Every structure is written in structure tokens, then in C-alpha cells.
Amino acid sequence: MIEGTPVLHDRELAAIVQLVYQKSGITLHEGKRALISARLQKRLREGGFKSFKAYLATVEQDESGQELVSLLDAIATNHTSFFREPQHFTCLVERLLPRLANASRPRDIRIWSAACSSGEEPFSIVMTLMDALPLQAMARVRVLASDISTKALARATSGLYPMERVQSVPLATLKRYFKRGLGALEGLAQVAPGVRSAVEFRRLNLLEIDHLGETFDVIFCRNVMIYFDKAVQQRVVTMLERHLRPGGTLFISHSESLNGIRHGLRWVAPATYERVAS
Ligand SMILES: C[S@@+](CC[C@H](N)C(=O)[O-])C[C@H]1O[C@@H](n2cnc3c(N)ncnc32)[C@H](O)[C@@H]1O
């Protein structure tokens, strides 16, 4: 323990684990005490809280809900990268686009990145589509990107990334869709305005969505269900299925599975499911 650093005792640890589960569906393991404590210390310091007990009391009493948002911001794992799990981007171009962008089907192409973290996933989707589609078809594309974390969404909307985060992006893509930051933005790469404007970012909690009032041709919901237990996964998959258009595709992560979850989707490839066209 560092001198003066608040200690996370059993009672507060249990309360945090329960609160995070109730509000976000994320299962924290009490064995991760050191990790949970480390992630919250900064918020305690910023807010001038002398103990976890005082901090929790504020979270529970704060009617604006802002303190809870900060708690979830600190707890959620936002790890992501550009073109992560590239098989899905290949599938998008080779299997889905010929159908979706077919000129005889002039409706919009709607894609949802449902736990988008700091934006790498939705921007990778847009760059992939821009490479593959003519301008006319691109005009019909709308990408919604959402996450529970306001901190991650703020990074996403800025489109700014440290150079090391774009190192794995193919050079041609980097040249076409990124600008090198100058002056105050030295050392950063910024996603081009044309890519950024194709994405609408929104704060959405997967647990609180009933119906968004729109449906999607493709939903990316990757590397988030891994933090949920079966009951929450079931709730989220049922909600996602409701938001898929007939024939629409759900991508989950290759490290996740829908085993043991009730759903009416058809498995088409690893981590790829389709709603049967009616
Ligand atoms: C590990 S990142 C995955 C990002 C991206 N989909 C990928 O595969 O690279 C998981 C994201 O899920 C978000 N998340 C966790 N619980 C959520 C919830 N209940 N509703 C919406 N987003 C949530 C976190 O804030 C985090 O940004």
C-alpha cells in the first residue's frame, strides 16, 4: 500500500462488484481487488475522497448519475485496435457487400458497432467500405457506434490516436485515411474528416436498450460479451437479434461464443451469425 492511498476493504469491494454488475452487466471478480482498486484510485484522488466508503456513498447519492458514469469509465476495459480480427472485414467485403450494395436494392446500408470503445472498430468499418464501394453506394451507408464509456467515446469522436496505435494499419490505408498531427497534435494521427463524419457516436448501455427504433444490416458486438455472465449475454443477444434486419449479420469476437444462448440466428462462419431472411 502506498502511504495515504485508500484501501479497498471487503465490504466496499463487494458493493462495487454488485453495482457494476447491476448497471453495466460487467462481472468483476472479487479476486481482482488490486486491479479494481488501481483503476478507481485516480477517481478518488480527483474527487478528493479519503476512502472507498465515502466514494461509494457519493456514487449512490449522486442523482445526476455522473459519478456512476465515471465509475464505469474507470472500470471498463477499452482495449481495441484498428482492423482487429480482420476476418470480419474480409467477410464484410466479400460476402456482405455484394448483397447490400446491389444497385437493385437501393435502401440504406446500416451498420452498428455496439461496443465501439475508442472508435478503432467503426473507423475500420468505414475505411473498409470506402475502399470497396463507389461514392454513390457510400452515400447510402450509415454507421452507428456506441459504448457505455464516455471517456472512450470522447477519444473516438476526436479521431486522434498516438502514432503507436496506428502502426499496424497498412501503409496505403494510413496515407489515405489519416493525417499526421502537427503543432499541438505532434505525435498523433487523426482520422480524416470524411471517415469521421460517416460515424454517429452515441452513449448506449447494452443493458438499457429496449428498441433503438431502427434495425441494422450488420452488427459488430465484439469483445464485450466476454465480460458478461450467461444471463446478461442472453439478454444482450436477444436485444441484438431484435435489431437485425432479415438477412442481417452479427459479428461477435472469435474469443466469444453463443453456446448455451437461445437465439434464432444461423451460424455462417466462425464468430459470424445471420438472421434468416424472411
Ligand atoms: C474490449 S472493448 C471492445 C472494443 C471493440 N468492440 C473491439 O472488439 O475491439 C469493450 C467495450 O465494451 C464497453 N462496454 C462494457 N459494458 C458495456 C455495456 N453494458 N454497454 C455498452 N458498452 C459496454 C466498454 O466500455 C469497452 O469500450
Ligand as a Chemical Component Dictionary entry (heavy atoms), coordinates in Angstrom:
data_LIG
# 
_chem_comp.id                   LIG 
_chem_comp.type                 NON-POLYMER 
_chem_comp.pdbx_formal_charge   0 
_chem_comp.three_letter_code    LIG 
# 
loop_
_chem_comp_atom.comp_id 
_chem_comp_atom.atom_id 
_chem_comp_atom.alt_atom_id 
_chem_comp_atom.type_symbol 
_chem_comp_atom.charge 
_chem_comp_atom.model_Cartn_x 
_chem_comp_atom.model_Cartn_y 
_chem_comp_atom.model_Cartn_z 
_chem_comp_atom.pdbx_ordinal 
LIG C1  C1  C 0  -12.669 -4.513 -25.029 1  
LIG S1  S1  S 1  -13.651 -3.225 -25.673 2  
LIG C2  C2  C 0  -14.059 -3.875 -27.282 3  
LIG C3  C3  C 0  -13.988 -2.834 -28.379 4  
LIG C4  C4  C 0  -14.229 -3.347 -29.793 5  
LIG N1  N1  N 0  -15.574 -3.847 -29.968 6  
LIG C5  C5  C 0  -13.222 -4.396 -30.180 7  
LIG O1  O1  O 0  -13.609 -5.552 -30.350 8  
LIG O2  O2  O -1 -12.052 -4.072 -30.316 9  
LIG C6  C6  C 0  -15.163 -3.475 -24.757 10 
LIG C7  C7  C 0  -16.047 -2.232 -24.717 11 
LIG O3  O3  O 0  -17.327 -2.596 -24.197 12 
LIG C8  C8  C 0  -17.818 -1.493 -23.469 13 
LIG N2  N2  N 0  -18.915 -1.940 -22.597 14 
LIG C9  C9  C 0  -18.846 -2.679 -21.458 15 
LIG N3  N3  N 0  -20.066 -2.862 -20.940 16 
LIG C10 C10 C 0  -20.942 -2.236 -21.769 17 
LIG C11 C11 C 0  -22.351 -2.060 -21.754 18 
LIG N4  N4  N 0  -23.119 -2.571 -20.797 19 
LIG N5  N5  N 0  -22.915 -1.339 -22.761 20 
LIG C12 C12 C 0  -22.149 -0.801 -23.741 21 
LIG N6  N6  N 0  -20.809 -0.929 -23.800 22 
LIG C13 C13 C 0  -20.219 -1.638 -22.827 23 
LIG C14 C14 C 0  -16.598 -0.971 -22.736 24 
LIG O4  O4  O 0  -16.746 0.366  -22.323 25 
LIG C15 C15 C 0  -15.495 -1.159 -23.791 26 
LIG O5  O5  O 0  -15.264 0.020  -24.522 27 
# 
loop_
_chem_comp_bond.comp_id 
_chem_comp_bond.atom_id_1 
_chem_comp_bond.atom_id_2 
_chem_comp_bond.value_order 
_chem_comp_bond.pdbx_ordinal 
LIG C1  S1  SING 1  
LIG S1  C2  SING 2  
LIG S1  C6  SING 3  
LIG C2  C3  SING 4  
LIG C3  C4  SING 5  
LIG C4  N1  SING 6  
LIG C4  C5  SING 7  
LIG C5  O1  DOUB 8  
LIG C5  O2  SING 9  
LIG C6  C7  SING 10 
LIG C7  O3  SING 11 
LIG C7  C15 SING 12 
LIG O3  C8  SING 13 
LIG C8  N2  SING 14 
LIG C8  C14 SING 15 
LIG N2  C9  SING 16 
LIG N2  C13 SING 17 
LIG C9  N3  DOUB 18 
LIG N3  C10 SING 19 
LIG C10 C11 SING 20 
LIG C10 C13 DOUB 21 
LIG C11 N4  SING 22 
LIG C11 N5  DOUB 23 
LIG N5  C12 SING 24 
LIG C12 N6  DOUB 25 
LIG N6  C13 SING 26 
LIG C14 O4  SING 27 
LIG C14 C15 SING 28 
LIG C15 O5  SING 29 
# 
